[in-house]
């Protein structure tokens, strides 16, 4: 008896290996998958502007980064004892205006360089709902806890999302025509928008992505949302907030992604990295025992061998 619907997935090229350079942009699910790449010591960059939930925010970020633009004092505002920018997540905010500007502009500069050398760029779309600041008539990436009465809430149409995604593709390929762009829709449920509204939003994103992929070469879609909805159809696969996928669900989706994008040879290296990671996190009953000291030497040898093969791999001391 088969008790699970399995979405058929085909292996894709070019494969992600330890020579690949990966960038992940978008919703908090991009952070979750990025942390997996980080754990296994791939070359990767995760959300330089923090979490960006909707397509317009990602488009604005890519425009600023690829065009060599810079933020100035006039792009910042002060609230709740911190300086913020409407285009970025609050993780880049600071009580110092100069530090906030530095955070923003350094992120733009480093992103431009990352895009130039990236082999795979994952763009995870979270929602089609956006907030337009009434005073400036602009769509923001983050409201930074400004009262909701100061914004109009809008649902991006499929056509508007199409244009955003086409612009994102053009901006990336203007710097790096060979970069593989992989779109996915976040499985996180934006229940604060409303359950019907969340489904409307996701449907707009999915429809738009597939229309854009049909019109462009070198694009891919990974069905994170569909895996959550159709393969993991149970609340036990959600975190305690019943909104975000649980760690088990993230691991499951991660393993499905590996089956599509990672070769068997790379998987073997990942297993060796995991041995080191687990060894380093091990807490012995007797740290001074001869057996544990021998164990540490074996871990150091494994680290050395991996670093000889892949010099970019670095472990915290």
Residue pairs with C-beta under 8 A, 6 or more apart in sequence:
4 231
5 230
5 231
5 233
6 231
7 223
7 226
7 227
7 230
7 231
9 223
9 256
9 259
9 260
10 260
11 259
11 260
11 261
12 220
12 260
12 261
14 20
14 119
14 120
14 180
15 261
15 262
15 263
15 266
16 22
16 42
16 119
16 120
16 261
16 262
16 266
17 262
17 263
17 265
17 266
18 41
18 42
18 43
18 266
18 269
18 309
18 310
18 312
18 313
19 119
20 42
20 43
20 119
20 120
21 43
21 44
21 114
21 117
21 118
21 119
21 120
22 37
22 42
22 43
22 44
22 45
22 118
22 119
22 120
22 121
22 122
23 44
23 45
23 46
23 111
23 114
23 115
23 118
23 120
23 121
23 122
24 30
24 31
24 33
24 34
24 37
24 44
24 45
24 46
24 47
24 121
24 122
24 124
25 47
25 52
25 58
25 61
25 62
25 121
25 122
25 123
25 124
26 47
26 51
26 52
26 53
26 58
26 122
26 123
26 124
26 125
26 126
26 186
27 51
27 52
27 53
27 124
27 125
27 126
27 127
27 186
27 188
28 51
28 126
28 186
28 188
28 244
29 124
29 126
29 184
29 186
29 187
29 188
29 224
29 245
30 46
30 47
30 51
30 122
30 123
30 124
30 186
31 46
31 47
31 51
32 245
32 250
33 122
33 124
33 250
33 253
33 254
33 257
34 44
34 46
34 47
35 46
36 250
36 254
37 44
37 46
38 44
38 46
39 273
39 274
39 277
40 270
40 273
40 274
41 273
41 306
41 310
41 312
41 313
41 314
43 312
45 110
45 111
45 114
45 118
47 89
48 61
48 65
48 107
48 108
48 110
48 111
48 114
49 61
49 87
49 88
49 89
49 92
49 104
49 107
49 111
49 141
50 88
50 89
50 90
50 91
50 92
50 142
51 89
51 91
52 58
52 61
52 89
52 141
53 126
53 127
53 141
54 125
54 126
54 127
54 128
54 129
54 130
54 141
54 156
55 125
55 128
55 156
55 161
55 164
55 165
55 168
55 205
55 208
56 130
56 139
56 141
56 156
56 164
57 87
57 139
57 140
57 141
57 142
58 123
58 125
58 164
58 168
59 164
59 167
59 168
59 171
60 87
60 141
61 87
61 88
61 111
61 141
62 167
62 168
62 171
62 172
63 69
63 167
63 171
64 71
64 87
64 108
65 107
65 108
65 111
65 112
65 115
66 112
66 115
66 171
66 172
66 174
66 175
67 171
68 108
68 112
69 108
70 105
70 108
71 85
71 87
71 101
71 104
71 105
71 108
72 101
73 97
73 101
75 85
75 86
75 87
75 104
76 83
76 84
76 85
76 97
76 100
76 101
77 83
77 84
77 85
77 86
78 84
78 97
79 144
79 145
79 146
80 144
80 145
81 95
82 90
82 93
82 94
82 95
82 100
83 93
83 94
83 95
83 96
83 97
83 100
84 90
84 93
84 100
84 142
84 144
85 92
85 93
85 100
85 104
86 133
86 138
86 140
86 141
86 142
86 144
87 104
87 140
87 141
88 104
88 107
88 141
88 142
89 141
89 142
90 142
90 144
92 100
92 103
92 104
92 107
93 100
93 144
94 100
94 103
112 175
115 121
115 172
115 175
115 176
115 179
116 175
116 176
117 176
118 176
118 179
119 178
119 179
119 180
120 179
120 180
120 182
120 261
121 172
121 179
121 180
121 181
121 182
122 182
122 183
122 184
122 222
123 168
123 181
123 182
123 183
123 184
124 183
124 184
124 185
124 186
124 224
125 183
125 184
125 185
125 186
125 205
125 209
126 185
126 186
126 188
126 190
127 190
127 193
127 198
127 201
127 202
127 205
128 155
128 156
128 161
128 200
128 201
128 202
128 204
128 205
129 153
129 154
129 155
129 156
129 190
129 193
129 197
129 201
130 139
130 140
130 153
130 154
130 155
130 156
131 139
131 140
131 143
131 148
131 151
131 152
131 153
131 154
132 138
132 139
132 140
132 151
132 152
132 153
132 154
133 139
133 140
133 146
133 150
133 151
134 150
134 151
134 152
135 150
139 154
140 151
143 151
155 197
155 200
155 201
155 204
156 164
156 204
157 204
158 204
158 207
158 208
158 211
161 204
161 205
161 208
162 208
162 211
162 212
165 183
165 208
165 209
165 212
166 212
166 215
166 216
168 181
169 181
169 212
169 216
169 219
172 179
172 181
173 179
173 218
179 218
180 218
180 220
181 218
181 219
181 220
182 219
182 220
182 221
182 222
182 261
183 209
183 212
183 213
183 219
183 220
183 221
183 222
184 221
184 222
184 223
184 224
184 225
185 202
185 205
185 206
185 209
185 223
185 224
185 225
186 224
186 225
187 224
187 225
187 227
187 228
187 229
187 245
187 249
187 253
188 243
188 244
188 245
189 195
189 198
189 242
189 243
190 197
190 198
190 201
190 243
191 198
191 242
191 243
193 201
202 225
206 225
209 221
210 221
212 219
213 219
213 220
213 221
222 257
222 260
222 261
224 253
224 257
227 252
227 253
227 256
228 237
228 245
228 249
228 253
231 252
231 256
232 245
232 249
232 252
235 242
236 246
237 245
237 246
237 248
237 249
237 252
238 244
238 245
238 246
238 249
239 245
239 246
239 247
245 253
258 267
262 270
269 306
269 309
269 310
272 302
272 305
272 306
273 306
273 313
275 302
276 299
276 302
276 303
276 306
276 315
279 295
279 298
279 299
279 302
280 299
280 315
282 295
284 292
284 295
286 292
303 315
306 313
307 313
307 314
